[in-house]
Amino acid sequence: MLKPILLVEDNPNDIELTLIALEKTRLANPVVSLRDGEEALQWLRREGRWAERSEGSPAVILLDKKLPKVDGHEVLKSVREDEELRRIPVVMLTSSREESDLLRSYDLGVNAYVVKPVQFDDFMDAIKDLGVFWAVLNEPPPHPRA
């Protein structure tokens, strides 16, 4: 069974565009789309309404920086501090070009930092490339719960 791509994004337009771009890559990986950091952590830890979801980690987490409840940096920090989750690839997918956000993301252990392109075609191409790389080309480390 293919690992899902976890998309954590609160902007409905960016969610829709990301889902369309990933669909156009013809990836077979399912996409789980969540709208806030708290829900993402619950999903990853199989807590709350996600307690009964099947075991396993996503192929990659596409994580927005500015999220309600728990922001992207806090999600990233929690993932990297969790023995069960720390090896999951995390891509910060954000509109922030702030150097401080970029540095903090890498300090917290992000695998890649991608600024969302403004132009539609550029956005679509960036998402397609991310999907193919992280879901198909990247060789993840073995995970005991995978």
Sequence and secondary structure as in RCSB ss.txt:
>XXXX:A:sequence
MLKPILLVEDNPNDIELTLIALEKTRLANPVVSLRDGEEALQWLRREGRWAERSEGSPAVILLDKKLPKVDGHEV
LKSVREDEELRRIPVVMLTSSREESDLLRSYDLGVNAYVVKPVQFDDFMDAIKDLGVFWAVLNEPPPHPRA
>XXXX:A:secstr
    EEEE   HHHHHHHHHHHHHTT  S EEEESSHHHHHHHHHT GGGTTS S   SEEEE SS SSS HHHH
HHHHHH TTTTTS EEEEES   HHHHHHHHHTT SEEEE  SSHHHHHHHHHHHHHIIIII      TT 
